[in-house]
Amino acid sequence: MVIMAMATVRNIHNFRTANVLALLSWFAISTSTVAGEWQFVPNFGIEETYTDNVELTPTETTGSLVSQAIVGLDAKYESSLSSFTFSGKNNNLSFSHDSDINDSYLTLNTQGQFYLWTSGPELIANARVDNTNRNSAKNGLADLVSGDTVQSEFYSTGLRYNVDNSTFTLQSSLIYSDQQYKDGIGEYNGVSAIFNARNNNNARVTYWEIASSISTKDQDFAGETRTGDQYNVEAKIGLITSLNLTPFIRFYDEDFSGELANQSQQTTSSWGPGVRWLVSDHFILNFSYNFVTDDEVSDDYVATSIQWEPSARTSLSAGYSKRFFGDSYNLNFQHKTRRLTNSISYDESLQVFDRNNFELINVGLFWCLPGEEPESNLQCYAQSEQAGSGDLPFVNVSYLEPIESNEFTLDKRLSWVSLTISPHNVHIQHLSL
């Protein structure tokens, strides 16, 4: 589980200033041709936190008063063709128990977009620097006070084009991204593209819908470049009738490849007839029976999905299908108020070059009293030591350590995002399982 309310970066001197300066320079040039309004909000804060176990040890705990002096700046720019947001904070931490670990941290989140023309494609760029937990298997709640975090930097730029009118809806993008970590695990750079489109209310004869994505990622590992490629596409086309029932044909295909351990995993495409039922103006059900091309990979299956919008502020979509790995589910719920937006989603996707691979590290065998752990150093002894008090049971001690990912893995993620908007700032809370 990961809880993220504030993103931070350790060791400011390692921060790649050139990447952000490039982003700011690009935006300054783009905004020089259009009139707009800048808004700057400096901020300052002091936080005092006392913990009775600052190092999170099971025994011999250490208490500490942690002082945080925070200086930040929020900036915002808006015009008819462009927008830009910048949020940065410098956080200086002081520990009462050990001044040698005092350090400075930086938070940065900046985004910019520039329309090539009114309602046309837009150039976008993002830079984000934070501290994430170094080992989610050991401590998914690692923060500045407890430590055990690792610096993360993410940069992206590209082209995005969205259209939403009474005839059709289009979402498309072509993005280059670069992910870096201080410990080198999970780094990659690559290009991704999406193309999603569907007809809207003006359609009278033909119903159509397509959702597709393609990506390629590169990673330098031991002097060699490893590559991971993947794509998926789902398309539907049908005939609109006057009975609120729309028969259609569904097609689905996906594949992945690369210089990876599981590149030989087989996938298969599928197609089949279906029906779309307009239960009401805001409630739609979809059913289809799908025939697979390769029955050694999967059996024929039924796919279903719902779309429900009970109000302009609330929406729900959910679906069930079958992919090469078995049953597949998705969920997306969103509710908006004037200042608050809550989103809950569940998604299953293939990931590569991430930080979700772990290696089991064996520490060794210990003599321990029942219920004791070797970390306590009280009632446990190394195997080579004499316990001195009768026969004690052996305990095999091990732990998980993050390692480089060399294969595609299935990521099943349940997320909750709460977005609170006030006149001068935006607060985001993110819970992910």
Long-range contacts (C-beta under 8 A, 24 or more apart in sequence): 1-140, 1-141, 1-431, 1-432, 1-433, 2-132, 2-133, 2-136, 2-140, 2-430, 2-431, 2-432, 3-140, 3-141, 3-430, 3-431, 4-429, 4-430, 4-432, 5-428, 5-429, 5-430, 6-107, 7-107, 7-108, 7-109, 7-128, 7-129, 7-130, 7-131, 8-91, 8-105, 8-106, 8-107, 8-130, 8-131, 8-144, 8-149, 9-105, 9-106, 9-107, 9-108, 9-129, 9-130, 9-131, 9-151, 9-152, 9-153, 10-103, 10-105, 10-131, 10-149, 10-150, 10-151, 10-182, 11-103, 11-104, 11-151, 11-182, 12-90, 12-104, 12-105, 12-106, 14-151, 14-182, 15-106, 15-108, 15-129, 15-151, 15-153, 16-153, 16-180, 19-127, 19-153, 19-155, 20-108, 20-110, 20-127, 23-110, 23-112, 23-125, 23-126, 23-127, 23-155, 23-157, 24-110, 26-112, 26-125, 26-157, 27-77, 27-82, 27-84, 27-112, 27-114, 27-125, 30-82, 30-112, 30-114, 30-123, 31-77, 31-79, 31-82, 31-84, 31-114, 34-79, 34-80, 34-81, 34-82, 35-79, 35-80, 36-77, 36-78, 36-79, 36-80, 36-82, 37-77, 37-78, 37-79, 38-75, 38-76, 38-77, 39-75, 39-76, 39-77, 40-73, 40-74, 40-75, 41-73, 41-74, 41-75, 41-424, 41-425, 42-71, 42-72, 42-73, 42-74, 43-70, 43-71, 43-72, 43-73, 43-74, 43-89, 44-70, 44-71, 44-72, 45-69, 45-70, 46-70, 49-145, 51-145, 51-146, 54-95, 54-97, 54-145, 54-146, 55-146, 55-147, 56-139, 56-146, 56-148, 57-375, 58-373, 58-375, 58-376, 59-375, 59-376, 59-377, 59-378, 60-377, 62-97, 63-97, 64-95, 64-96, 64-97, 64-98, 65-95, 65-96, 66-93, 66-94, 66-95, 66-96, 66-144, 66-145, 67-93, 67-94, 67-96, 68-92, 68-93, 68-94, 68-144, 69-94, 72-107, 74-424, 74-425, 80-118, 81-114, 81-115, 81-117, 81-118, 82-112, 82-113, 82-114, 82-115, 83-112, 83-113, 84-110, 84-111, 84-112, 84-113, 85-109, 85-110, 85-111, 85-112, 86-110, 87-425, 91-144, 93-144, 93-145, 101-147, 105-131, 105-144, 113-160, 119-163, 120-161, 121-159, 121-160, 121-161, 122-159, 122-160, 122-161, 123-157, 123-158, 123-159, 124-156, 124-157, 124-158, 124-159, 124-160, 124-173, 124-175, 125-156, 125-157, 126-154, 126-155, 126-156, 126-157, 127-153, 127-154, 127-155, 128-153, 128-154, 128-155, 129-153, 129-154, 132-355, 134-183, 134-402, 135-400, 135-401, 135-402, 136-355, 136-356, 136-402, 137-358, 137-399, 137-400, 137-402, 138-399, 138-400, 150-181, 150-182, 150-183, 151-181, 151-182, 152-179, 152-180, 152-181, 152-182, 153-178, 153-179, 153-180, 153-181, 154-178, 154-179, 154-180, 164-200, 165-200, 166-200, 166-201, 166-202, 167-199, 167-200, 167-202, 167-203, 168-197, 168-198, 168-199, 168-200, 169-196, 169-197, 169-198, 169-200, 170-196, 170-197, 171-195, 171-196, 171-197, 172-196, 172-197, 179-353, 181-355, 184-404, 185-355, 185-402, 185-403, 185-404, 186-353, 186-354, 186-355, 186-402, 186-404, 186-405, 187-219, 187-220, 187-353, 188-217, 188-218, 188-219, 188-352, 188-353, 189-217, 189-218, 190-215, 190-216, 190-217, 190-218, 191-215, 191-216, 192-216, 203-240, 204-240, 205-239, 205-240, 206-237, 206-238, 206-239, 206-240, 207-236, 207-237, 207-238, 207-239, 207-240, 207-246, 207-248, 207-276, 208-235, 208-236, 208-237, 208-238, 209-235, 209-236, 209-237, 210-234, 210-235, 210-236, 211-235, 217-352, 217-353, 219-353, 219-404, 221-404, 221-406, 226-258, 226-259, 226-260, 226-353, 226-406, 227-258, 227-259, 228-256, 228-257, 228-258, 228-260, 228-352, 228-353, 228-408, 229-256, 229-257, 229-258, 230-254, 230-255, 230-256, 230-257, 230-350, 230-352, 230-408, 231-255, 231-256, 236-274, 236-276, 238-274, 238-276, 244-277, 244-278, 244-279, 245-275, 245-276, 245-277, 245-278, 246-275, 246-276, 246-277, 246-278, 247-273, 247-274, 247-275, 247-276, 248-273, 248-274, 248-275, 248-276, 248-288, 249-273, 249-274, 250-274, 250-288, 250-290, 250-303, 252-290, 252-303, 252-321, 254-323, 254-324, 256-350, 256-352, 256-408, 258-352, 258-408, 260-352, 260-406, 260-407, 260-408, 261-406, 261-407, 262-407, 262-408, 265-324, 265-408, 266-294, 266-296, 266-297, 266-324, 267-297, 267-323, 267-324, 268-292, 268-293, 268-294, 268-297, 268-298, 268-324, 269-293, 270-298, 270-300, 270-301, 272-300, 274-303, 282-308, 282-309, 282-310, 283-307, 283-308, 283-309, 284-308, 286-319, 290-321, 290-322, 297-324, 298-322, 298-323, 298-324, 313-337, 323-348, 325-410, 339-420, 339-421, 339-422, 340-418, 340-419, 340-420, 340-421, 341-417, 341-418, 341-419, 341-421, 342-416, 342-417, 342-418, 342-419, 343-415, 343-416, 343-417, 343-418, 343-419, 344-414, 344-415, 344-416, 345-414, 345-415, 345-417, 346-412, 346-413, 346-414, 346-415, 347-412, 347-413, 347-415, 348-410, 348-411, 348-412, 348-413, 349-410, 349-411, 349-413, 350-408, 350-409, 350-410, 350-411, 351-405, 351-408, 351-409, 351-410, 351-411, 352-405, 352-407, 352-408, 352-409, 353-404, 353-405, 354-405, 354-409, 354-411, 355-402, 355-405, 356-405, 356-409, 356-411, 357-402, 357-403, 357-404, 357-405, 357-406, 357-407, 357-409, 358-400, 358-401, 358-402, 358-403, 359-400, 359-401, 359-402, 359-403, 360-398, 360-399, 360-400, 361-398, 361-399, 361-400, 361-401, 362-396, 362-397, 362-398, 363-397, 363-398, 363-399, 364-396, 364-397, 365-394, 365-395, 365-396, 365-397, 366-394, 366-395, 366-397, 367-392, 367-393, 367-394, 367-395, 368-392, 368-393, 368-394, 368-395, 373-397
